[in-house]
Amino acid sequence: MYNSFTEENLQWKQFVTGDEAAFTEIFKHYSKPLFNYGYKIVQDEELVKECLQELFLYLWKSKSSLSVNVVSVQSYLFLSFKRMLLRKNKQQAKVINLNRKLYESFTVEYSIEQVIAERELVSEQEKLLASALQKLSSRQKEAIYLRFYYNMSYEEIGEIMSINYQSLRNLVYKAIKMMHSHLTENNASGENKISLGSFMSILF
């Protein structure tokens, strides 16, 4: 786990200059998050694994030509992986009208059973949280996922999703407002009341 952007960027610079240990650490840190993100775009485990391997193989072979001064390693890797995944998926002709279909299918998995096992939360609250999430559009889910699960800045998310800063802020604001309204409307009695902050901490 990186403690700061500075630490992450330092390791990236070491990798670009040929440090294999630094490359291994970057792979360990990002392989799982990238896999999880990729699987939410294309629900094809083998394709996601294949692209993940190809991405890091490409990075290692091309390290001498990569920029040392990457502003955000995280957004650089997520965007590179997403582009490779979309290109591969298109080549395999698994979907028609690729971009529209992919955004329609983006899913943020919310496992009630897993959360219960890990945190022993009240099931009715969890069901309410899950139903609130399902009210969002696919692009709202993706933005919320990157913002709250990976703690990305709006600048990073905007680069990954190809959306400008203000449009992204509006997208996230509307998503949070929709979830808050859903939680309020479906919990009018006040029993087992749960705040939006609790929603985020439980969901992610």
C-alpha positions as CSV (number, residue, x, y, z in Angstrom):
1,M,0.0,0.0,0.0
2,Y,1.4,3.4,-1.0
3,N,1.3,6.0,1.7
4,S,1.5,9.0,-0.7
5,F,1.6,10.0,-4.3
6,T,5.3,10.8,-3.8
7,E,6.1,7.2,-2.8
8,E,4.1,5.9,-5.7
9,N,5.7,8.2,-8.2
10,L,9.2,7.4,-6.9
11,Q,8.6,3.7,-7.4
12,W,7.3,4.4,-10.9
13,K,10.5,6.3,-11.7
14,Q,12.5,3.4,-10.4
15,F,10.6,1.0,-12.6
16,V,11.0,3.1,-15.7
17,T,14.7,3.1,-15.2
18,G,14.8,-0.7,-15.1
19,D,14.2,-1.6,-11.4
20,E,12.5,-5.0,-11.5
21,A,11.7,-5.0,-7.8
22,A,9.8,-1.7,-8.3
23,F,7.9,-3.2,-11.2
24,T,6.9,-6.2,-9.1
25,E,5.6,-3.9,-6.4
26,I,3.5,-1.9,-8.8
27,F,2.1,-5.2,-10.2
28,K,1.3,-6.5,-6.7
29,H,-0.4,-3.2,-5.8
30,Y,-2.5,-2.7,-8.9
31,S,-3.2,-6.2,-10.4
32,K,-6.3,-6.9,-8.2
33,P,-7.8,-3.4,-8.4
34,L,-7.4,-3.4,-12.2
35,F,-8.9,-6.9,-12.5
36,N,-11.9,-5.9,-10.4
37,Y,-12.4,-2.7,-12.4
38,G,-12.0,-4.6,-15.7
39,Y,-14.5,-7.3,-14.8
40,K,-17.1,-4.6,-14.1
41,I,-16.7,-3.4,-17.6
42,V,-16.5,-6.7,-19.4
43,Q,-17.9,-9.7,-17.5
44,D,-15.4,-12.0,-19.0
45,E,-12.8,-13.3,-16.5
46,E,-10.4,-14.8,-19.0
47,L,-10.4,-11.7,-21.2
48,V,-9.7,-9.5,-18.2
49,K,-6.8,-11.7,-17.1
50,E,-5.4,-11.8,-20.6
51,C,-5.5,-8.0,-20.9
52,L,-4.0,-7.6,-17.4
53,Q,-1.0,-9.8,-18.4
54,E,-0.6,-8.0,-21.7
55,L,-0.7,-4.6,-20.0
56,F,2.1,-5.4,-17.6
57,L,4.1,-7.2,-20.2
58,Y,3.8,-4.2,-22.5
59,L,4.8,-1.9,-19.6
60,W,8.0,-3.9,-18.9
61,K,9.0,-4.1,-22.5
62,S,8.3,-0.5,-23.1
63,K,9.7,0.9,-19.9
64,S,12.5,2.9,-21.5
65,S,10.0,4.8,-23.6
66,L,7.5,5.5,-20.8
67,S,7.4,9.0,-19.2
68,V,9.1,9.3,-15.9
69,N,6.9,12.2,-14.8
70,V,3.5,10.5,-14.6
71,V,1.2,12.7,-12.6
72,S,-0.9,9.9,-11.3
73,V,0.3,6.3,-11.7
74,Q,-3.1,5.0,-10.7
75,S,-5.1,6.9,-13.3
76,Y,-2.5,6.1,-16.0
77,L,-2.8,2.4,-15.3
78,F,-6.6,2.4,-15.1
79,L,-6.9,4.3,-18.3
80,S,-4.3,2.2,-20.2
81,F,-6.0,-1.0,-19.0
82,K,-9.5,0.2,-19.9
83,R,-8.3,1.1,-23.4
84,M,-6.6,-2.2,-23.9
85,L,-9.7,-4.1,-22.6
86,L,-12.1,-2.2,-24.9
87,R,-9.8,-2.8,-27.9
88,K,-9.5,-6.5,-27.2
89,N,-13.2,-6.8,-26.6
90,K,-14.0,-5.1,-29.9
91,Q,-11.5,-7.3,-31.7
92,Q,-13.3,-10.4,-30.4
93,A,-16.6,-8.9,-31.6
94,K,-18.4,-9.9,-28.3
95,V,-20.7,-6.9,-28.3
96,I,-22.4,-4.6,-30.8
97,N,-22.1,-0.8,-30.4
98,L,-19.3,-1.4,-27.9
99,N,-19.2,1.9,-25.9
100,R,-22.9,2.1,-25.3
101,K,-23.3,-1.5,-24.4
102,L,-20.3,-1.4,-22.0
103,Y,-21.6,1.6,-20.1
104,E,-25.0,-0.1,-19.9
105,S,-23.4,-3.1,-18.4
106,F,-21.0,-1.5,-15.9
107,T,-21.8,-3.1,-12.5
108,V,-20.8,-2.3,-9.0
109,E,-21.2,-5.6,-7.2
110,Y,-22.8,-5.3,-3.8
111,S,-22.7,-8.6,-2.0
112,I,-25.0,-8.6,1.0
113,E,-23.8,-12.0,2.2
114,Q,-20.1,-10.9,2.1
115,V,-20.8,-7.7,4.1
116,I,-22.8,-9.7,6.7
117,A,-20.0,-12.1,7.1
118,E,-17.3,-9.4,7.4
119,R,-19.2,-6.8,9.4
120,E,-22.3,-8.5,10.7
121,L,-24.6,-5.7,9.6
122,V,-28.4,-5.6,9.7
123,S,-29.7,-7.2,6.6
124,E,-32.6,-4.8,6.0
125,Q,-30.1,-1.9,6.0
126,E,-28.0,-3.7,3.5
127,K,-30.9,-4.4,1.2
128,L,-31.8,-0.7,1.3
129,L,-28.3,0.3,0.4
130,A,-28.1,-2.2,-2.5
131,S,-31.4,-1.0,-3.9
132,A,-30.2,2.7,-3.7
133,L,-27.2,1.8,-5.8
134,Q,-29.3,0.2,-8.5
135,K,-31.1,3.4,-9.1
136,L,-27.9,4.9,-10.6
137,S,-27.0,4.9,-14.3
138,S,-24.0,2.9,-15.3
139,R,-21.8,6.0,-15.7
140,Q,-22.8,7.2,-12.3
141,K,-21.9,3.8,-10.8
142,E,-18.5,3.9,-12.5
143,A,-17.8,7.4,-11.2
144,I,-19.0,6.5,-7.6
145,Y,-17.0,3.3,-7.7
146,L,-13.7,5.1,-8.7
147,R,-14.3,8.0,-6.4
148,F,-15.2,6.2,-3.2
149,Y,-13.6,2.7,-3.6
150,Y,-10.3,3.9,-5.0
151,N,-10.4,7.4,-3.6
152,M,-9.5,8.9,-7.0
153,S,-9.6,12.6,-7.5
154,Y,-12.1,14.1,-10.0
155,E,-9.2,14.8,-12.3
156,E,-8.2,11.2,-12.4
157,I,-11.7,9.9,-12.9
158,G,-12.3,12.4,-15.6
159,E,-9.3,11.2,-17.5
160,I,-10.3,7.6,-17.2
161,M,-14.0,8.2,-18.2
162,S,-13.2,10.9,-20.8
163,I,-15.4,13.5,-19.1
164,N,-14.6,17.0,-18.1
165,Y,-14.2,18.1,-14.5
166,Q,-17.5,20.0,-14.1
167,S,-19.6,17.4,-15.9
168,L,-18.1,14.7,-13.6
169,R,-18.8,16.8,-10.5
170,N,-22.4,17.1,-11.6
171,L,-22.6,13.4,-12.3
172,V,-21.3,12.4,-8.9
173,Y,-23.5,15.0,-7.1
174,K,-26.6,13.8,-8.8
175,A,-25.7,10.2,-8.0
176,I,-25.3,11.0,-4.3
177,K,-28.5,13.0,-4.3
178,M,-30.4,10.2,-5.8
179,M,-29.1,7.7,-3.3
180,H,-29.8,10.0,-0.4
181,S,-33.4,10.5,-1.6
182,H,-33.9,6.8,-2.0
183,L,-32.6,6.1,1.5
184,T,-34.8,8.8,2.9
185,E,-38.0,7.8,1.1
186,N,-37.6,4.1,2.0
187,N,-36.7,4.8,5.6
188,A,-39.4,7.3,6.5
189,S,-40.2,5.5,9.8
190,G,-36.7,6.3,11.1
191,E,-36.2,2.7,12.2
192,N,-32.7,1.5,11.6
193,K,-31.9,4.9,10.1
194,I,-28.7,5.1,8.1
195,S,-26.8,8.1,6.9
196,L,-25.3,8.6,3.5
197,G,-21.9,8.5,5.1
198,S,-22.7,5.1,6.6
199,F,-23.9,4.1,3.1
200,M,-20.4,4.8,1.6
201,S,-18.5,3.2,4.4
202,I,-20.6,0.0,4.2
203,L,-20.7,-0.1,0.4
204,F,-17.0,0.3,-0.1
